[in-house]
Amino acid sequence: MSPADKPVRIGMLGCGVVGSSVARLLLADTAELSTRAGVKMELSRIAVRTIKPYEGINPSLFTTDPFSIVNDPEIDLIIEVMGGIEPARELIMTAIENRKSVVTANKALLASHGAEMFTAAYAKGEDIYYEASVAGAIPIIRPMRDSLAGDFVTRLMGIVNGTTNYILTKMHEDDREFADVLKEAQALGYAEADPTADVEGFDAAAKAAILSGLAFHTRVTVDDVYREGISKITLEDVKIAKSMDHVIKLLAIAELTPADEISVRVHPVMLHKSHPLASVRDAYNAVFVEAESAGSLMFYGRGAGGAPTASAILGDVVAVARHIALNSVGQRETDYADRDIAPIESTKTKFLIRLEVADKAGVLAAIATTFANHGVSIQTVNQAGRNDDAEVTIVTHLATEGELKATVESLKKMDAVQNISSVIRVEGATSA
């Protein structure tokens, strides 16, 4: 199939690591990509903060005025890779108002203002595609939106942040402390100088909002996502997990509750080594989906980086360009279900609790009574002596977050409990 003669003209906002990869690949492979789209594609202009030399990109393409791109009537498609909330939101909304479709990798923007942008795009009959916003090169957005549209997703769990997965992998495999591995991750370029967005779970929470909205056909924002990071995970936690045939992972988890609400959260979990996500190492990402008819599905690959993310963006560009050529743009994101978000207190899971206690008679019985008083059933107890003190490691059966929180508050008030070292949720192949 030869491309249609009238080209789809493309404007790009941003030209950092990802954007420059997109531009170079688009310029180098224009003929092949145009054949796949069925229409000629042309990269017309690129907005940057400061014009400087970019290898393989003609300097004449650059401008420092992004509004000149989104307001240009000759440009049909906008690629947004500048990141951040503003001015990206204003630029995208202006582009949509001017009847331009959008391809974006901006997870933070989608997780906070997605509903506004999708509503505007649908009203104008334009597309917003965003495959690269979650898990880099891994095709997960379109499978969730299109391939599973005839199924009923009940749960998904994902390793969606490469930085935290790299850190936890090295802590597990090399017996190294969090701070030590974080410095290495920064040196390797996996972590930013300020790693807060990654290690405290903000990045993963934005991706969890996007995925859960798709899975359950409901608008979910980042503010709906319960979030904990990995900065409090210690080497001792990792060693205990290993001794129990578990690994610690930062997971994004979204599931339907018995009340038909959406529970969506990001936090560290102890994951049994038999679970497919347990073997995902280093900076790789993976999303594990459970659906009624399809069963269990796993999507795995590189979750970040210029070339992998550019691959996902260009896939969207080809799809949207094809829609423009066929006059079939305006695919709507479904939010018909309009489910409520379950409060974190009602979410059920298992927990591991590590306590430092006085090593004397009756302490374990008193602790067990405290758990029972709050309706939390104990699955296993292990005690290790330390002179006059002891460390007690308890794994519970399924309990709500609210029940566990009340138990922990009561434990803190017990004279025999000197410290609560950690509370970690448990997932995977352990019996209820």
BELJOMO-V48276 format. One line per field, one symbol per residue. ss: DSSP state (@ for helix, = for strand, . for the rest). phi: phi as a letter, one per 30 degrees, with the letter a starting at -180 (. if undefined). burial: + if it has 9 or more other C-alpha atoms within 8 Angstrom, else -. Layout:
BEGIN
ss: ???
phi: ???
burial: ???
END
This chain:
BEGIN
ss: ...==========...@@@@@@@@@@@@.@@@@@@@@.=========...........@@@==..@@@@@......====.......@@@@@@@@@@...====..@@@@@@@@@@@@@@@@@@...==.@@@.......@@@@@@@.....=======..@@@@@@@@@@@@@...@@@@@@@@@@........@@@@..@@@@@@@@@@@@@@@.....@@@.==.......@@@@@@@@@..===========.....===========...@@@@....========...========...@@@@@@@@@@@@@@@@@@@@@..............=..@@@.===========....@@@@@@@@@@@....=========..========..==@@@@@@@@@@@@....===========.....
phi: .dddddddcccbcjadededdeddddddcedddddddiadcbdcabcbdbdadbeibdedddbccdddddcdddccbcccbdiidcdeddddddddecibdbcbcddddddcbeeddddddddciccbcaeddbihdddbddeddcdcdccbdcabbbccbddddddddddddchcdedddeddddddidbdecdeeddciddddddddddddddchbdbcdddcdbbccdcdcddedddeddcibbcbdccbbadcedicccbabadbdcddddeddcdchcdcabcccbdcdicbbcbldcajededdeddddddddddddddchbdjdcddbddhddcddedcdcacbcbcbcbddbdjdddddddddddciccccbbbbbdbhdcbccccccdebdddddddddddddddddcdacdabbdbbjdbdd
burial: --++--+++++++++--++++++++++--+--+++-++++++++++++--+-----+-+-++++-+--+++---++++++++++---++-++++++++++++++++++++++++--++-+++-++++++++++++++++++++++--+--++++++++++++++++++++++--++++--++--++---++-----++++++++++++++++++++++-+++-+++++++----+-+++-++---++++++++++++---+++++++++++++-+-++-+-+++++++++++-----+++++++++++++++++-++++++++++---++----+---+-++-+-++-+++++++++++---+---++-+++-+-+++--+---+---++++++++++++++++-++--+++----++-+-+++++++----
END
